[in-house]
């Protein structure tokens, strides 16, 4: 009888033990995510203003701009938003990345890739050369 009672008690305790294990796992996963978020808090936003000009220094119209981060994490993906400021001028708001590749092009001009680093200024002038 004692043996049957101890088996019954053990079976009754299993859901409680499983619940405790799941809570511990959830806390570990959450703390890792929070730790990662805190480690990139200083990388949250970088504003970069680009002036895109030709060889004579004239602002170019209808330019294309793309941003490719040099790294990313599973939980945090670098992002960017572009705002057109006027003829040949754009502002990039880059989230979660200090290092990225900025590609700039225009019709009839060669596309340029600028490796943007943390130490680069926030105002850049990109000069495009004719494609021919």
Backbone as JSON, one array per atom type, in Angstrom:
{
  "sequence": "XXXXXXXXXXXXXXXXXXXXXXXXXXXXXXXXXXXXXXXXXXXXXXXXXXXXXXXXXXXXXXXXXXXXXXXXXXXXXXXXXXXXXXXXXXXXXXXXXXXXXXXXXXXXXXXXXXXXXXXXXXXXXXXXXXXX",
  "N": [[0.81, -1.18, 0.0], [1.94, 1.23, 0.8], [3.83, 1.55, -1.18], [2.29, 1.89, -3.52], [1.02, 4.27, -2.79], [3.22, 6.07, -2.71], [3.97, 6.06, -5.41], [1.68, 7.15, -6.57], [1.71, 9.71, -5.35], [4.09, 10.68, -6.46], [3.47, 10.8, -9.2], [1.44, 12.7, -9.1], [2.95, 14.93, -8.46], [4.43, 15.54, -10.72], [3.35, 17.42, -12.75], [3.71, 19.88, -11.38], [6.51, 19.99, -11.05], [7.32, 20.03, -13.73], [6.2, 22.47, -14.49], [7.73, 24.25, -12.91], [10.27, 23.84, -14.06], [9.8, 24.76, -16.66], [9.27, 27.48, -16.13], [11.78, 28.3, -15.16], [13.36, 27.92, -17.47], [12.11, 29.77, -19.19], [12.73, 32.17, -17.85], [15.52, 32.19, -18.14], [15.81, 32.41, -20.94], [14.52, 34.89, -21.35], [16.2, 36.59, -19.84], [18.6, 36.4, -21.27], [17.84, 37.62, -23.67], [17.21, 40.2, -22.74], [19.73, 40.94, -21.81], [21.16, 41.04, -24.21], [19.75, 43.1, -25.48], [20.39, 45.25, -23.76], [23.12, 45.39, -24.24], [23.27, 46.48, -26.77], [22.15, 48.93, -26.54], [23.52, 51.37, -26.78], [23.79, 51.53, -29.45], [21.54, 52.36, -30.69], [20.58, 54.49, -32.37], [21.61, 56.31, -35.17], [22.13, 59.19, -36.93], [22.63, 60.05, -40.22], [23.57, 62.31, -42.65], [23.46, 62.66, -46.06], [24.98, 64.16, -48.85], [24.63, 64.12, -52.2], [26.5, 64.47, -55.0], [27.67, 65.54, -58.3], [30.73, 65.4, -60.29], [31.32, 68.11, -60.6], [30.24, 69.22, -58.38], [27.55, 69.71, -58.29], [24.27, 69.17, -57.09], [22.7, 65.99, -57.32], [19.76, 64.7, -58.84], [17.11, 62.34, -58.25], [18.36, 60.06, -56.95], [19.54, 56.84, -55.8], [19.58, 55.13, -52.75], [20.93, 52.81, -50.53], [21.17, 50.75, -47.62], [23.22, 48.5, -45.95], [23.66, 46.5, -43.23], [26.68, 45.67, -41.45], [26.69, 43.67, -39.64], [24.53, 41.6, -37.6], [22.17, 40.54, -35.09], [20.39, 37.62, -33.91], [18.03, 38.29, -32.51], [17.87, 41.04, -32.79], [17.59, 43.05, -35.42], [19.37, 45.16, -37.57], [18.12, 48.28, -38.79], [16.93, 50.79, -41.09], [15.86, 54.1, -41.91], [14.95, 56.29, -44.45], [14.98, 59.72, -45.22], [14.04, 62.15, -47.47], [15.66, 65.11, -48.02], [15.88, 67.1, -49.82], [16.97, 68.27, -53.05], [19.33, 66.02, -54.02], [20.0, 65.44, -51.36], [19.8, 63.45, -48.49], [18.61, 62.01, -45.42], [19.67, 59.5, -43.3], [18.37, 57.4, -40.9], [19.71, 55.26, -38.84], [19.27, 52.26, -37.2], [20.4, 50.28, -34.5], [23.01, 49.72, -35.42], [26.33, 50.63, -35.92], [28.12, 50.29, -37.9], [28.02, 50.04, -41.35], [27.26, 49.41, -44.82], [26.89, 51.85, -47.21], [25.2, 52.33, -50.08], [25.2, 54.27, -52.98], [23.69, 55.62, -55.8], [22.87, 56.74, -59.16], [21.01, 57.42, -62.16], [22.91, 56.92, -65.08], [25.3, 57.2, -63.72], [28.11, 55.86, -61.91], [27.66, 53.46, -59.36], [28.4, 53.9, -55.95], [29.93, 52.43, -53.12], [30.06, 53.04, -49.77], [31.85, 52.3, -46.94], [30.63, 52.66, -43.93], [31.73, 53.71, -40.84], [31.91, 53.77, -37.22], [33.45, 55.96, -36.44], [33.18, 57.76, -38.52], [32.08, 60.93, -39.88], [28.83, 62.5, -39.31], [27.79, 63.9, -41.39], [28.03, 63.46, -44.72], [29.55, 63.83, -47.92], [28.94, 62.55, -51.01], [30.46, 61.86, -53.99], [29.53, 61.22, -57.22], [30.58, 59.6, -60.17], [30.44, 59.83, -63.76], [28.98, 57.09, -65.62], [30.04, 56.38, -68.05]],
  "CA": [[0.0, 0.0, 0.0], [2.84, 2.39, 0.84], [4.47, 1.66, -2.49], [1.29, 2.46, -4.42], [0.8, 5.67, -2.37], [4.38, 6.88, -3.13], [3.88, 6.21, -6.86], [0.59, 8.09, -6.81], [2.19, 11.02, -4.96], [5.11, 11.1, -7.45], [2.76, 11.16, -10.43], [0.73, 13.95, -8.84], [3.92, 16.02, -8.37], [5.07, 15.78, -12.02], [2.99, 18.71, -13.38], [4.33, 20.98, -10.64], [7.95, 20.0, -11.38], [7.43, 20.47, -15.13], [5.92, 23.9, -14.49], [8.91, 24.93, -12.36], [11.34, 23.75, -15.07], [9.44, 25.67, -17.76], [9.46, 28.85, -15.66], [13.23, 28.55, -15.11], [13.81, 28.06, -18.87], [11.59, 31.05, -19.7], [13.53, 33.24, -17.24], [16.85, 32.19, -18.75], [15.68, 32.95, -22.3], [14.2, 36.3, -21.23], [17.36, 37.33, -19.36], [19.55, 36.49, -22.39], [17.33, 38.63, -24.59], [17.38, 41.5, -22.08], [21.16, 41.22, -21.79], [21.52, 41.44, -25.57], [19.17, 44.42, -25.71], [21.18, 46.24, -23.02], [24.45, 45.52, -24.83], [23.21, 47.29, -27.98], [21.43, 50.18, -26.29], [24.26, 52.52, -27.26], [23.8, 51.49, -30.9], [20.15, 52.43, -31.12], [20.24, 55.43, -33.44], [22.65, 57.14, -35.76], [21.61, 60.03, -38.01], [23.66, 60.35, -41.22], [23.07, 63.15, -43.73], [24.24, 62.5, -47.28], [24.84, 65.07, -49.98], [25.07, 63.37, -53.37], [26.84, 65.47, -56.02], [28.47, 65.07, -59.43], [32.13, 65.81, -60.23], [31.38, 69.57, -60.5], [29.66, 69.62, -57.1], [26.11, 69.98, -58.42], [23.43, 68.14, -56.47], [22.06, 65.08, -58.26], [18.36, 64.36, -58.59], [16.71, 60.95, -58.44], [19.41, 59.15, -56.51], [19.11, 55.66, -55.06], [20.41, 54.92, -51.57], [20.65, 51.57, -49.81], [22.0, 50.52, -46.44], [23.39, 47.09, -45.6], [24.44, 46.4, -42.0], [27.83, 44.76, -41.51], [26.44, 42.58, -38.69], [23.22, 41.62, -36.95], [21.94, 39.5, -34.11], [19.14, 36.93, -34.19], [16.89, 38.98, -31.92], [17.87, 42.46, -33.11], [18.0, 43.28, -36.81], [19.57, 46.57, -37.9], [17.11, 48.85, -39.68], [17.18, 52.19, -41.41], [14.78, 54.86, -42.52], [15.51, 57.37, -45.26], [14.15, 60.92, -45.4], [14.57, 63.01, -48.53], [15.74, 66.48, -47.52], [15.86, 68.03, -50.95], [17.71, 67.83, -54.21], [20.63, 65.43, -53.73], [20.28, 65.33, -49.92], [18.96, 62.52, -47.75], [19.03, 61.7, -44.05], [19.47, 58.11, -42.92], [18.27, 57.08, -39.48], [20.15, 53.86, -38.79], [19.01, 51.69, -35.88], [21.1, 49.07, -34.05], [24.24, 49.43, -36.15], [27.26, 51.74, -36.15], [28.89, 49.98, -39.1], [27.17, 49.57, -42.44], [27.65, 49.79, -46.18], [25.91, 52.75, -47.81], [25.33, 52.33, -51.54], [24.58, 55.44, -53.57], [23.75, 55.59, -57.26], [21.93, 57.57, -59.93], [21.02, 57.05, -63.57], [24.08, 57.37, -65.86], [26.46, 57.36, -62.83], [28.58, 54.63, -61.26], [27.24, 53.3, -57.97], [29.5, 53.91, -54.98], [29.66, 51.83, -51.81], [30.85, 53.65, -48.7], [31.85, 51.53, -45.68], [30.43, 53.63, -42.86], [32.25, 53.26, -39.55], [31.49, 54.57, -36.06], [34.24, 57.2, -36.36], [32.87, 58.64, -39.65], [31.2, 62.06, -39.52], [27.41, 62.27, -39.59], [27.49, 64.59, -42.65], [28.92, 62.96, -45.77], [29.33, 64.21, -49.31], [29.29, 61.45, -51.9], [30.6, 62.34, -55.35], [29.33, 60.17, -58.21], [31.25, 59.81, -61.46], [29.63, 59.31, -64.88], [29.17, 55.66, -65.91], [30.79, 56.2, -69.31]],
  "C": [[0.86, 1.26, 0.0], [3.47, 2.62, -0.52], [3.51, 2.31, -3.49], [1.04, 3.93, -4.08], [1.97, 6.54, -2.83], [4.39, 7.07, -4.65], [2.81, 7.23, -7.22], [1.01, 9.51, -6.47], [3.21, 11.56, -5.97], [4.45, 11.56, -8.74], [2.02, 12.49, -10.26], [1.68, 15.15, -8.81], [4.53, 16.39, -9.72], [4.63, 17.09, -12.66], [3.61, 19.91, -12.67], [5.81, 21.11, -10.97], [8.15, 20.49, -12.8], [7.18, 21.97, -15.22], [7.11, 24.7, -13.98], [10.04, 24.95, -13.39], [11.05, 24.71, -16.22], [9.61, 27.14, -17.36], [10.93, 29.22, -15.63], [13.77, 28.75, -16.53], [13.36, 29.39, -19.44], [12.39, 32.22, -19.13], [14.92, 33.33, -17.85], [16.79, 32.81, -20.14], [15.41, 34.45, -22.24], [15.42, 37.11, -20.79], [18.43, 37.44, -20.44], [19.12, 37.57, -23.38], [17.5, 40.03, -24.01], [18.85, 41.9, -22.06], [21.63, 41.69, -23.16], [20.98, 42.83, -25.88], [19.98, 45.5, -25.0], [22.54, 46.44, -23.66], [24.43, 46.33, -26.12], [22.46, 48.6, -27.78], [22.18, 51.4, -26.81], [24.35, 52.55, -28.79], [22.42, 51.79, -31.49], [19.89, 53.39, -32.27], [21.45, 56.22, -33.88], [22.02, 57.89, -36.93], [22.77, 60.38, -38.94], [23.0, 61.16, -42.33], [24.02, 63.02, -44.91], [23.94, 63.61, -48.26], [25.43, 64.34, -51.17], [25.24, 64.36, -54.51], [27.58, 64.81, -57.18], [29.89, 65.63, -59.3], [32.29, 67.33, -60.11], [30.79, 70.08, -59.19], [28.19, 69.95, -57.15], [25.32, 68.82, -57.82], [22.73, 67.31, -57.54], [20.62, 64.81, -57.85], [18.17, 62.86, -58.79], [17.84, 59.97, -58.13], [18.78, 57.93, -55.83], [20.1, 55.45, -53.92], [19.97, 53.62, -50.9], [21.61, 51.41, -48.66], [22.02, 49.03, -46.15], [24.23, 47.02, -44.33], [25.59, 45.41, -42.16], [27.68, 43.6, -40.53], [25.02, 42.69, -38.19], [23.16, 40.48, -35.95], [20.62, 38.82, -34.45], [17.93, 37.73, -33.7], [16.77, 40.43, -32.36], [18.43, 42.64, -34.52], [18.21, 44.77, -37.05], [18.53, 47.03, -38.92], [17.53, 50.27, -40.04], [15.92, 52.79, -42.02], [15.42, 56.02, -43.26], [14.5, 58.49, -45.39], [14.81, 61.78, -46.46], [14.5, 64.45, -48.03], [15.64, 67.52, -48.63], [16.69, 67.45, -52.08], [19.11, 67.31, -53.82], [20.98, 65.3, -52.26], [19.27, 64.38, -49.28], [19.5, 62.37, -46.33], [18.68, 60.24, -43.8], [19.4, 58.02, -41.41], [18.54, 55.6, -39.37], [20.0, 53.37, -37.36], [19.83, 50.43, -35.68], [22.34, 48.73, -34.87], [25.07, 50.7, -36.31], [28.02, 51.53, -37.44], [27.96, 49.43, -40.16], [27.79, 49.98, -43.77], [26.53, 50.66, -46.73], [26.19, 52.77, -49.31], [24.53, 53.5, -52.11], [24.76, 55.36, -55.08], [22.75, 56.55, -57.86], [22.04, 57.12, -61.38], [22.21, 57.7, -64.26], [25.32, 57.64, -65.0], [26.83, 56.01, -62.24], [28.1, 54.61, -59.81], [28.46, 53.22, -57.08], [29.03, 53.23, -53.71], [30.62, 52.44, -50.8], [30.72, 52.79, -47.45], [31.8, 52.52, -44.53], [30.86, 53.02, -41.53], [31.78, 54.2, -38.44], [32.2, 55.92, -36.01], [33.95, 58.17, -37.51], [31.97, 59.79, -39.2], [29.75, 61.76, -39.9], [26.95, 63.03, -40.83], [28.51, 64.14, -43.69], [28.54, 63.54, -47.12], [29.84, 63.08, -50.18], [29.31, 62.01, -53.32], [30.49, 61.16, -56.31], [29.99, 60.57, -59.52], [30.36, 59.25, -62.58], [29.99, 57.85, -65.17], [30.02, 55.44, -67.15], [32.14, 56.81, -69.25]]
}
